[in-house]
Amino acid sequence: MTLFTQKRGRALMTQQPLDENMAAAEPVLEEAEDYSFLPIIHDIIKCMDKDSPDVHQELNKLKTKIQEAREQIAAMPGIDMSPALQESNLRSLREQVRTKNQLLQKYKSLCMFDIPKPS
């Protein structure tokens, strides 16, 4: 399952474990982009207070940033699925993980493999 979180002004996409028995998740993609609209809105308000001609430039920045966010959202995997379908897929994936973990534990207990223990 992929989640987007906000961390220190950066969008961070991480791979989250589906089950508590899985190993720690590793970051998949980290973007230096900041998708906070507040600084641009603040600049627009400042320009409007000063009757500055830069208002149109700031508005174009905001429009561009909103369009980039829309494109990012449209490119997200699973965005075309309904929440119910996403939940169904998540339950299915969790069940697969649970089954695979059980099989892994079963095969480990057979002692057919010589696995050196970390020391």
C-alpha positions in Angstrom: 0.0 0.0 0.0 1.4 3.3 -1.0 0.8 6.4 1.1 1.6 10.1 0.7 2.6 11.9 3.8 3.7 15.5 4.4 7.1 15.7 6.0 8.9 19.0 6.6 7.2 20.6 3.5 8.0 17.7 1.2 5.7 15.1 -0.3 7.0 11.7 0.7 5.7 8.5 -0.9 6.5 5.4 1.2 5.8 1.7 1.0 3.9 0.7 4.1 3.7 -2.8 5.4 0.4 -4.6 4.9 0.9 -6.7 8.0 2.6 -6.2 11.4 4.8 -9.3 10.7 6.4 -7.7 7.6 9.8 -6.1 7.7 10.2 -2.4 8.0 9.2 -0.4 5.0 11.6 1.4 2.8 11.0 4.7 1.1 10.1 4.3 -2.6 10.1 7.8 -3.9 10.9 11.1 -2.2 10.2 14.3 -3.9 11.6 17.7 -3.0 8.4 19.3 -4.3 6.3 21.2 -1.8 2.6 21.0 -2.5 1.6 23.6 0.1 -0.5 26.3 -1.5 -0.4 28.6 1.5 2.9 30.5 0.7 1.6 31.3 -2.8 -1.8 32.4 -1.5 0.0 34.6 1.1 2.1 36.2 -1.7 -1.1 36.9 -3.7 -2.7 38.6 -0.7 0.4 40.7 -0.1 0.4 41.8 -3.7 -3.3 42.7 -3.5 -2.7 44.7 -0.4 0.1 46.7 -2.1 -1.9 47.0 -5.4 1.1 45.4 -7.1 1.0 44.5 -10.8 2.6 41.1 -9.8 -0.8 39.7 -8.7 -1.3 38.1 -12.1 2.1 36.5 -12.0 1.4 35.1 -8.5 -2.0 33.9 -9.7 -0.4 32.1 -12.6 2.1 30.4 -10.1 -0.9 29.2 -8.1 -2.7 27.9 -11.2 0.5 26.1 -12.3 0.9 24.5 -8.9 -2.7 23.4 -8.8 -2.4 21.9 -12.2 0.8 20.0 -11.2 -1.0 18.6 -8.1 -4.0 17.5 -10.3 -1.6 15.7 -12.7 0.1 14.0 -9.7 -3.2 12.9 -8.3 -4.4 11.6 -11.7 -1.2 9.5 -12.0 -1.6 7.8 -8.7 -2.2 4.1 -8.8 -5.7 3.1 -7.9 -7.2 6.6 -8.2 -9.7 5.2 -10.7 -11.1 2.7 -8.2 -13.8 3.3 -5.7 -13.0 3.4 -2.0 -14.9 0.1 -1.6 -12.9 -1.6 -4.3 -9.7 -0.3 -2.8 -10.7 -1.7 0.6 -11.5 -5.0 -1.0 -8.1 -5.1 -2.7 -6.4 -4.2 0.5 -8.2 -7.0 2.4 -7.2 -9.5 -0.4 -3.6 -8.4 -0.2 -3.5 -8.6 3.6 -4.9 -12.1 3.4 -2.2 -13.1 0.8 0.5 -11.7 3.1 -1.0 -13.6 6.1 -1.1 -16.8 4.0 2.5 -16.4 2.7 3.8 -15.6 6.2 2.1 -18.8 7.5 3.7 -20.8 4.7 7.0 -19.3 5.3 6.8 -20.1 9.0 5.7 -23.7 8.2 8.7 -24.2 5.8 11.1 -22.7 8.3 9.9 -25.1 11.0 10.6 -28.1 8.7 14.3 -27.4 9.2 15.1 -28.4 5.6 17.2 -25.4 5.1 20.4 -24.5 6.9 19.9 -20.9 7.6 22.8 -19.3 9.6 21.5 -17.3 12.5 22.8 -13.7 12.7 25.0 -13.1 15.7 
